[in-house]
Amino acid sequence: MKEFNTITCSAEENIAIITINRPKYLNALNTEVLQELSEAVDFIAVNKEIRAVVLTGAGEKAFVAGADIAEMQSKNVLEAREFSSLGNRIFSKLENLSIPVIAAVNGFALGGGCELAMACDIRIAGSKAKFGQPEVGLGIMAGFGGTQRLARLVGAGIAKELLYTGEMISADRAYEIGLVNKVVNSVEVQEEAIKMAQMIASKSPLGVSFTKKAINDGVNLDLERALSLEAELFGALFSTDDQTEGMTAFLEKRQAAFKGE
Ligand code: DAK
């Protein structure tokens, strides 16, 4: 796969692994990281072999300790707006990627790092991981979707507590409030994420991606419209080879060989 400066991106079978690679700065997100992340996601989006993505941070200490404070500190209003829209664009790109993205959170996931994890479909945390939205302590507020995604994931009450206090929480607490799906031994985070990605990759790619679309688009609709969106997507699957293969394989008592077509 392509070489980058601040991230690495590799593929093993049907799984892409993106690692944010600035461990010296706890993988803080600067403009270059955001641009490279965007390029990697574009590359993955057109690669039909890839069925799931694992996103993680290099080193043992951090997933991503937030947006790069050193870079942000001297920004003027225009530059801050530019930085924000770059960030928002890439976060939405990740969220709207047709395949699932699993965040393997190996350490600090703070500010933009917590927001990046929340833009992923699933979060697996190491037992030493720490989550938080400390922006109010820096004189700003969460700006990469934190006020919206955190409230949707854990409810407005807990989201407000975390966003107003800037308090850091443990992986266990993050699990308790529904911010993460699973907490595992710190050294096993990436392995667990890959295992889950492989399980997803063994299923029908179209079934999985239509499910992602139904959930992501459905949460912004009222129940009646969301159910009709689900019915529409469900129906559409009956024109695909994946559906024919999945059901035929079941009846023939064999493993399905899905092609995502
Ligand atoms: N940015 C830049 N460098 C960072 C960093 C960050 N977010 N976090 C850590 N580093 C750097 C440290 O400066 C240090 O660099 P050197 O001094 O060695 O050169 C190195 O990483 C190691 O960090 P520490 O020495 O501080 O390590 P400790 O173990 O003592 O502490 C820590 C770890 C994670 C508790 C601490 O580093 C920390 O509090 N970091 C900052 C966490 C934080 O506040 N994160 C939120 C950043 S604000 C926007 C959209 C989004 C955002 C902003 C605007 N728009 C809409 C415009 C997002 C904002 C954020 O994410």
Residues whose N, C-alpha, C, O or C-beta is under 5 A from the ligand:
A	BS01	DAK	K24 Y25 L26 A28 A65 G66 A67 D68 I69 A70 A80 S84 F108 L110 G111 G112 G113 P134 M141 G143 F144
